[in-house]
Amino acid sequence: MRRYPPRPVPEPLDTNAVPVVLIGMALWLAAGLVLVFLRAALGHAHHGWWLWTCVAGLIIGIVLLGYEWHRRWRRAVAARSTDDTTAA
C-alpha cells in the first residue's frame, strides 16, 4: 500500500446562501398558497399534511436565514478583530 504525503487542508469557501434560502422559501410559499385553495380536496384525499409540509419548509427557511446572517456577522467580527491586531 502506497503512503502519500498529507495534502494541505483548503480554506473554507465564503458563500452567500441567503439567495438560495430565499428562493426555496418562495417556492414553499407558492406551493402552500396553491394548497390552501385545494384544502378541501386534500382533506378528502387524506393529504392535508401536504400543507403542513409547506409550513415546515417556510419555518426551516426562516431558521436558515437567521443562521446565515449570524454566521456572516461572526465572520465579519472575526475579520475586524484580526485586522485590528495586525494593524497595531
C-alpha positions in Angstrom: 0.0 0.0 0.0 1.4 3.4 -1.0 1.7 6.2 1.5 1.1 9.6 0.1 2.1 12.8 1.8 -0.8 14.6 3.6 -2.5 17.2 1.5 -2.9 20.7 2.9 -6.4 21.5 4.2 -8.0 24.1 1.9 -9.6 27.2 3.4 -13.4 27.1 3.6 -15.3 29.0 1.0 -17.1 32.1 1.9 -20.5 31.6 0.3 -23.7 33.6 0.4 -26.6 31.2 1.0 -29.2 33.9 1.5 -30.4 34.0 -2.1 -30.7 30.2 -2.2 -32.7 30.1 1.0 -35.0 33.0 -0.2 -35.7 31.2 -3.4 -36.5 28.0 -1.5 -38.8 29.9 0.8 -40.6 31.5 -2.2 -41.2 28.1 -3.7 -42.6 26.7 -0.4 -44.8 29.8 -0.2 -46.1 29.3 -3.7 -46.8 25.6 -3.2 -48.5 26.5 0.1 -50.8 29.1 -1.5 -51.8 26.6 -4.2 -52.6 24.0 -1.5 -54.6 26.5 0.6 -57.1 26.8 -2.3 -57.1 23.0 -2.7 -57.6 22.4 1.0 -61.0 20.7 0.7 -59.8 18.3 -1.9 -56.7 17.5 0.1 -58.8 16.8 3.2 -61.0 14.3 1.3 -57.9 12.5 -0.1 -56.3 12.5 3.3 -53.4 14.6 2.1 -53.9 17.5 4.5 -50.3 17.1 5.7 -49.0 18.5 2.4 -50.0 22.0 3.5 -48.1 21.5 6.8 -45.1 20.4 4.9 -45.0 23.8 3.2 -45.4 25.5 6.5 -42.4 23.4 7.9 -40.4 24.4 4.8 -41.0 28.1 5.5 -40.1 27.7 9.1 -36.9 25.9 8.3 -36.1 28.7 5.8 -36.6 31.3 8.5 -34.2 29.4 10.8 -31.7 29.1 8.0 -31.8 32.8 7.2 -31.1 33.6 10.8 -28.3 31.1 10.9 -26.7 32.6 7.7 -27.0 36.2 8.9 -25.4 35.2 12.2 -22.6 33.3 10.5 -21.8 36.2 8.3 -21.9 38.6 11.3 -19.5 36.3 13.2 -17.1 36.2 10.2 -17.2 40.0 9.9 -16.4 40.4 13.6 -13.6 37.9 13.4 -12.1 39.7 10.3 -12.3 43.0 12.0 -10.6 41.6 15.1 -7.7 40.1 13.1 -7.4 43.4 11.1 -7.2 45.3 14.4 -4.4 43.0 15.8 -2.3 43.1 12.6 -2.6 46.9 12.3 -1.1 47.5 15.7 
